[in-house]
Amino acid sequence: MNFTDRMFLMWYDPACVAAALPAGMVLWTVVSLPLGVVTFATTLVGQYEGAGLRHRIGTLLAQGYWTAFLISLGIVFLGQFGEVLFTYAGHEAHLAELESRYLRISALCGPAMLIAAVQAAFFTGRGETNRVMAVDVSAALLNIVLDYLWIFGRLGFPELGLSGAAWASVVAQWSKVLMYTCQLASSRYREYRLADFWRWELPLFRRLWFYGLPNGTQFLLENAAFTAFLLIVGQLGERAAAATSLAISVNLVAFIPPLGVAMAVTALVAQNLGANNPAGARTAAATGFQLAAAYTAGLAALYLLVPDWFLHLYKVGADEATFRELREIVIVLLRFVAAYCVFDAMSVIFAAVLRGAGDTPFLLRVALWTAGLPALGTWVGTALVGWGLLWAWAVLTAWAWILGVIFLWRYRLGGWEKLRVVEPTVSCSPELLAVKP
């Protein structure tokens, strides 16, 4: 959705592209903490599934729904203060107005993102990811159609420009909630007691937050760090912001598929540990990293050799002179992406292993140690020394390298294999205990 939003906005007005990324990252930062809490339900679902305790999963999802309900109004409320934030960050008045408008509308995505994340955790945690793929693809296609209609004003729709992209995302995100709800209503899931979606269970709610809060705080700190990086880059001018937005959008091609593999790794690690099978968890981790590393290494080579392949869609409807100027900068930035994207995959996969085991306090400690690096390093280099955009991207690259190495080191220590997050008294079901090895 982000990729296509920025592609259409590049055709419409490059200033809108410069506004969409920082505004979108502010929303993602606000949502990231509760999203990290509710997505930890994937680990709990996986370990309950592995332990044969399917009847607990409906009540678990209820705790995620309660979390989403309690947080949602705050997200929408905070989204109304974007202009103060972007003006304080030193952005040009025109850019700050566009950013705040996009954020104000996009904040309505927040509740849908949380609810859909709880629903997706049910399918991902059990390994039924084909349903998640179907929902996400359907929502992304709907977003493409609505982007075209609402940004440019086609087929009788109003021409809304940047606001049209934001409204398209809102409708697409809520469509995911509707599609998941229809699937969860199926009688085939009766044994999971999904009708208990309303049930409050304080001990399980506390467990979700005990493990999920460090997970969400890690998301918050890392996304806040990246958002601060973007806000500082925005101070370098609209051209630097637009070039960074395009490069990050192209980077999503390398980042999102490993993120999907990481979700599968989290589920498989959780299921195998729930069934007391650490060897299976290690196999899932190794296979996931091999897939992600091979994919990102191939993308890195393409970023270096044929960068225009990835910029072609942005070029199609854009002003030729404006695009030519941005292209020269973006091609240089893609070299930085090529330098760090394998380390990004390393970080994402091995953090997913730790998340599947429940080692979220370590994830939080890493975020506390490292989250300040991109913003602080960029600010020192650009504001105090005057080194410019390339220095900012060098700092971003170093941050990705550091995270990848840290998570690989933690994985190699092996302590995560002994962790469990489901109730100690029921960490294995009677059915599993009755089966002789």
C-alpha positions in Angstrom: 0.0 0.0 0.0 2.8 2.4 0.9 4.6 1.7 -2.4 1.6 2.3 -4.6 0.5 5.4 -2.6 3.9 7.0 -3.3 4.0 5.8 -6.9 0.6 7.5 -7.7 1.6 10.6 -5.6 4.8 10.9 -7.5 2.7 11.2 -10.7 0.5 13.7 -9.0 2.9 16.0 -7.2 6.5 15.2 -5.9 5.7 17.4 -2.8 3.0 14.9 -1.8 5.6 12.1 -1.9 7.9 14.1 0.4 4.9 14.5 2.8 3.6 11.0 2.7 6.6 9.1 4.1 7.3 11.2 7.3 3.5 11.5 8.0 3.1 7.8 7.5 6.0 7.0 9.8 4.6 9.2 12.5 1.4 7.2 12.4 3.3 4.0 12.4 5.3 5.1 15.4 2.1 6.0 17.3 0.6 2.6 16.4 3.7 0.5 16.9 3.6 0.0 20.6 0.0 -1.4 20.8 0.6 -3.2 17.5 3.6 -4.9 19.1 1.5 -5.9 22.0 -1.3 -7.5 20.0 0.9 -9.1 17.4 2.6 -11.0 20.2 -0.6 -13.0 20.1 1.0 -14.8 17.2 3.6 -16.4 19.6 0.9 -17.3 22.1 -1.4 -18.8 19.5 1.6 -20.8 18.1 2.6 -22.2 21.5 -1.0 -23.0 22.4 -1.4 -24.7 19.0 1.8 -26.7 19.5 0.8 -27.7 23.0 -2.6 -28.8 21.8 -4.5 -26.2 23.9 -6.7 -24.9 21.1 -9.6 -24.0 23.4 -7.5 -21.2 24.9 -7.0 -19.3 21.7 -10.4 -17.7 21.5 -10.0 -16.2 24.9 -6.5 -15.1 24.0 -7.8 -13.2 20.9 -10.3 -11.5 23.2 -7.5 -9.9 25.2 -6.1 -8.5 21.9 -9.5 -7.1 21.0 -9.8 -5.4 24.4 -6.3 -3.9 23.9 -7.3 -2.6 20.4 -10.5 -1.1 21.8 -8.7 0.7 24.7 -6.0 2.2 22.6 -7.8 3.2 19.3 -9.4 6.4 20.4 -6.0 7.7 21.6 -4.5 7.0 18.2 -7.2 8.9 16.3 -6.9 11.8 18.8 -3.1 12.1 18.5 -3.3 12.1 14.7 -5.0 15.5 14.9 -1.8 17.2 16.2 0.4 16.6 13.2 0.8 20.3 12.2 2.3 21.2 15.5 4.8 18.3 15.2 5.9 19.0 11.7 6.2 22.7 12.2 8.2 22.2 15.3 10.5 19.8 13.4 11.4 22.8 11.1 9.7 21.6 7.9 8.7 24.2 5.3 5.1 25.5 5.8 3.8 23.9 2.6 5.3 20.5 3.4 4.1 20.7 7.1 0.5 21.4 5.9 0.6 18.4 3.6 2.1 16.1 6.2 -0.5 17.1 8.8 -3.4 16.6 6.4 -2.2 13.1 5.5 -1.7 12.1 9.1 -5.0 13.4 10.2 -6.9 11.2 7.8 -4.5 8.2 8.0 -5.0 8.1 11.8 -8.3 6.4 11.1 -6.3 3.4 9.9 -5.0 2.9 13.5 -8.0 1.0 15.0 -8.3 -1.2 11.9 -4.6 -2.0 11.9 -4.8 -3.2 15.6 -8.0 -5.3 15.1 -6.7 -6.9 11.9 -3.4 -7.7 13.6 -5.2 -9.6 16.3 -7.3 -11.5 13.6 -4.2 -12.2 11.5 -2.4 -13.6 14.6 -4.9 -16.4 14.7 -4.0 -17.6 11.2 -0.3 -16.8 11.3 0.2 -18.4 14.7 -1.4 -21.6 13.4 0.5 -21.6 10.1 -2.6 -20.8 8.0 -0.8 -17.9 6.3 -2.5 -18.4 2.9 -5.5 -16.7 4.3 -3.4 -13.8 5.5 -1.9 -13.5 2.1 -5.4 -13.5 0.4 -6.6 -10.8 2.7 -3.5 -8.6 2.3 -3.5 -9.0 -1.5 -7.2 -8.1 -1.7 -6.7 -5.0 0.5 -3.7 -3.9 -1.5 -5.5 -4.3 -4.8 -8.4 -2.3 -3.4 -6.0 0.4 -2.3 -4.5 0.6 -5.8 -8.0 1.1 -7.4 -9.0 3.7 -4.8 -5.7 5.5 -5.1 -6.2 5.9 -8.8 -9.8 7.1 -8.4 -9.4 9.4 -5.5 -5.9 11.0 -6.2 -6.7 11.9 -9.8 -10.5 12.2 -9.7 -11.4 9.5 -12.2 -14.8 8.0 -13.0 -16.7 10.7 -11.3 -14.7 10.5 -8.0 -13.4 13.8 -6.6 -9.8 14.7 -7.2 -8.4 14.6 -3.6 -4.6 14.3 -4.3 -2.8 13.5 -1.1 -6.0 13.2 0.9 -7.2 10.7 -1.6 -4.2 8.4 -1.0 -4.9 8.6 2.8 -8.6 7.8 2.4 -7.8 4.9 0.1 -5.6 3.4 2.8 -8.3 3.9 5.4 -10.9 2.0 3.4 -8.4 -0.7 2.5 -7.3 -1.2 6.1 -10.9 -1.6 7.3 -11.7 -4.0 4.5 -9.1 -6.3 6.0 -11.1 -6.3 9.3 -14.3 -7.2 7.4 -12.6 -10.0 5.4 -11.0 -11.5 8.5 -14.3 -11.3 10.4 -16.1 -13.3 7.7 -13.5 -16.0 7.8 -13.4 -16.3 11.6 -17.1 -16.8 11.6 -16.7 -20.2 9.9 -17.9 -23.3 11.9 -14.6 -25.0 11.1 -12.9 -23.0 13.9 -15.4 -24.0 16.6 -12.8 -25.9 18.7 -10.9 -22.6 19.1 -13.9 -21.0 20.9 -13.7 -17.8 18.9 -17.1 -16.8 20.2 -15.3 -15.8 23.4 -14.0 -12.7 21.6 -15.7 -10.5 24.3 -14.3 -12.4 27.3 -12.0 -10.6 29.7 -9.5 -12.8 31.5 -7.1 -10.7 33.6 -4.3 -13.3 34.0 -4.1 -13.9 30.2 -4.5 -10.1 29.5 -1.5 -9.5 31.8 0.5 -12.3 30.1 -0.2 -10.7 26.7 1.0 -7.4 28.0 3.9 -8.8 30.0 5.5 -10.2 26.9 3.9 -7.9 24.3 4.8 -4.6 26.0 8.6 -5.1 25.5 7.9 -6.2 22.0 5.7 -3.1 21.3 8.2 -0.8 23.1 10.9 -2.2 20.8 8.7 -1.4 17.8 8.0 2.1 19.2 11.7 2.9 19.9 12.9 1.7 16.5 10.1 3.4 14.6 10.5 6.6 16.6 14.2 6.5 15.8 13.5 6.1 12.1 10.8 8.8 12.2 13.2 11.2 13.9 15.7 10.3 11.1 13.1 11.3 8.5 12.2 14.5 10.3 15.9 15.5 10.4 16.3 14.7 6.7 13.2 16.8 6.0 15.1 19.8 7.4 17.5 19.4 4.5 14.8 20.4 2.1 11.9 19.1 0.0 14.3 17.5 -2.6 16.2 15.5 0.0 12.9 14.4 1.6 11.4 13.3 -1.7 14.6 11.4 -2.7 14.6 9.6 0.7 10.9 8.8 0.3 11.5 7.2 -3.1 14.6 5.2 -1.9 12.7 3.9 1.2 9.7 3.0 -1.0 12.0 1.0 -3.3 13.7 -0.5 -0.1 10.2 -2.0 0.8 10.7 -4.4 -2.1 13.6 -5.8 -0.2 12.2 -5.4 3.3 8.6 -6.7 3.2 9.1 -10.2 1.9 11.7 -11.1 4.6 9.3 -9.5 7.1 6.7 -12.1 5.8 9.2 -14.9 6.2 9.9 -13.6 9.7 6.2 -13.9 10.6 6.3 -17.5 9.5 9.5 -18.1 11.5 7.8 -16.6 14.6 4.9 -19.0 14.2 7.0 -22.1 13.5 9.4 -21.4 16.4 6.4 -20.9 18.8 4.7 -24.0 17.6 7.8 -26.2 17.9 8.7 -24.8 21.3 5.1 -25.3 22.5 5.5 -28.9 21.4 8.9 -29.1 23.2 10.8 -29.5 19.9 13.8 -27.1 19.9 15.4 -28.8 17.0 12.4 -28.0 14.8 12.6 -24.4 16.0 16.2 -24.2 14.9 15.4 -25.6 11.5 12.7 -23.0 11.0 15.1 -20.3 12.0 17.9 -21.5 9.7 15.6 -22.0 6.7 14.0 -18.6 7.2 17.3 -16.8 7.3 18.6 -18.7 4.2 15.5 -17.6 2.3 15.6 -14.0 3.4 19.4 -13.6 2.9 19.2 -15.1 -0.6 16.3 -12.9 -1.6 17.9 -9.7 -0.2 21.3 -10.4 -1.7 19.7 -10.8 -5.1 17.9 -7.5 -4.6 21.1 -5.8 -3.5 22.8 -6.8 -6.7 19.8 -5.4 -8.8 19.9 -2.1 -6.8 23.5 -1.7 -7.8 23.3 -2.9 -11.4 19.8 -1.9 -12.7 18.4 0.7 -10.3 16.1 2.1 -13.0 14.1 -1.1 -13.0 12.7 -0.1 -9.6 12.2 3.6 -10.5 10.3 3.0 -13.8 6.8 3.0 -12.2 7.6 6.3 -10.5 8.8 7.8 -13.7 5.8 6.9 -15.9 3.5 9.7 -14.7 6.0 12.2 -13.2 7.3 15.4 -14.6 10.4 14.5 -16.6 12.6 17.3 -15.4 11.7 16.9 -11.7 12.1 13.1 -11.9 15.5 13.4 -13.6 16.8 15.5 -10.8 15.5 13.1 -8.1 16.7 10.0 -10.0 20.4 11.0 -9.7 20.1 11.2 -5.9 17.9 8.1 -5.5 20.4 5.9 -7.4 23.1 6.9 -4.9 20.8 6.2 -2.0 20.0 2.7 -3.4 23.7 1.9 -3.0 23.3 2.4 0.7 20.2 0.1 0.6 22.2 -2.5 -1.2 24.9 -2.3 1.6 22.5 -2.9 4.5 19.5 -4.9 3.2 21.1 -8.4 4.0 21.8 -7.1 7.5 18.1 -5.9 7.6 17.1 -9.5 6.8 19.4 -10.9 9.5 17.9 -8.5 12.1 14.3 -9.2 11.1 14.6 -13.0 11.0 16.6 -13.5 14.2 14.5 -11.0 16.1 11.5 -13.1 14.9 13.1 -16.2 16.4 13.5 -14.5 19.8 9.9 -13.2 19.6 8.6 -16.7 18.9 10.4 -17.9 22.0 9.2 -15.0 24.2 12.6 -13.4 24.6 11.0 -9.9 24.2 12.8 -8.3 27.2 16.1 -8.7 25.2 14.5 -7.1 22.2 13.5 -4.1 24.4 17.1 -3.8 25.8 18.5 -3.7 22.3 16.1 -1.0 21.3 17.0 1.0 24.4 20.7 0.7 23.6 20.6 1.4 19.9 17.4 3.4 19.0 19.1 6.8 19.5 21.9 6.1 17.0 20.2 7.1 13.7 18.7 10.3 14.9 21.6 11.4 17.0 24.2 10.5 14.5 22.3 12.2 11.6 21.7 15.3 13.6 25.3 15.7 14.7 26.5 15.2 11.1 24.0 17.3 9.3 23.1 20.1 11.8 26.5 20.6 13.5 29.0 19.5 10.8 27.0 20.1 7.6 27.7 16.7 5.9 24.3 16.5 4.3 22.1 13.7 3.0 24.8 11.0 2.3 26.0 11.2 5.9 22.5 10.6 7.1 22.2 7.5 5.0 25.6 6.3 6.1 24.4 6.5 9.7 21.2 4.5 8.7 23.3 1.8 7.1 25.6 1.5 10.2 22.5 1.1 12.4 21.2 -1.8 10.3 24.5 -3.5 10.5 24.7 -3.2 14.3 21.2 -4.6 14.8 21.8 -7.6 12.4 25.0 -8.6 14.3 23.4 -8.2 17.8 20.4 -10.4 17.0 22.5 -13.1 15.3 24.8 -13.2 18.4 21.7 -13.6 20.7 20.4 -16.4 18.5 23.7 -18.2 18.5 23.8 -18.2 22.3 20.8 -20.6 22.3 19.1 -19.6 25.5 15.9 -18.8 23.7 15.3 -22.6 23.2 14.4 -23.0 26.9 11.8 -20.3 27.0 8.0 -20.8 27.0 5.2 -18.2 27.3 2.1 -20.3 27.9 1.0 -21.2 31.4 3.6 -23.5 33.0 0.9 -25.9 34.3 -0.4 -26.5 30.8 2.7 -26.1 28.7 2.0 -29.6 27.2 -1.4 -31.0 26.6 -2.5 -34.4 28.0 -2.7 -35.7 24.4 0.9 -34.8 23.8 2.1 -36.2 27.1 0.3 -39.5 26.3 2.3 -40.0 23.1 5.5 -41.9 23.7 8.6 -40.7 21.7 
